[in-house]
Amino acid sequence: MPYTLNGHPVDLVVTLLDGARMDPPLLTPLEQAAFEAADTALSGHAEFKVQYPGATLMHIESNRGVADNRHGRFYLRYALEGKLPLEFFAFLAPKVTVDLEKGLVGVVLFRSPVPGP
């Protein structure tokens, strides 16, 4: 059964620290937010919309053995009618960045401050 991300059904794979796949796969709140932010950054990027009209997110992978701020931590694959799928690697970054040539998406997640004493 597909997972839903930003209202779209997607295949989900979660790879654990030891390289095994989680069955059934479940995302943490941070992973969910990172994937949503990456998909939003791409789908809202003007050049992405022009170069890849109709691109549809179809598959996501969370690679827990990779640090959150490293390329490859969050993987997204988009289907394009009549073409090979598009692949992007998302990661947590100090600012939102989209590099279509390299297939990289940096996303920023805001966390609410920890209450003080």
C-alpha positions, 0 to 999 in steps of 0.5 A, a space after each residue: 500500500 503506497 504512502 501518502 506525501 503532500 497528497 500524492 501516493 508514493 512508494 516508501 523505503 526506510 533503510 535502517 542504520 544496519 542496512 536492513 529495510 524497515 518492514 513496514 516502513 514508517 517515517 519519523 516526524 523529521 523525515 516526514 517534514 524533510 520529504 515534504 519540504 524537499 517536494 515543496 521546494 522542487 515543485 515550487 522551483 520555476 526552472 523545475 516546473 519548466 524543465 519537468 512539466 508533469 513530474 510526479 513524485 512516485 518513490 521516496 527513501 529514507 537512508 538512516 545510515 546517512 547524517 541528516 545534513 549529508 547528500 543522500 539522506 533523503 531520496 526522491 524519485 519523480 516520474 516523467 511521462 515517456 522519460 526516465 525518472 528524475 532522482 533527487 537527494 535531499 538533505 538538511 541545510 542552512 538555507 533552501 537550495 535546489 541544484 537541478 544539474 546535481 539532483 540536490 535539494 537542501 531543505 530547512 526545518 524549523 524546530 520550536 525552541 525548547 522551553 527554558 526553566 
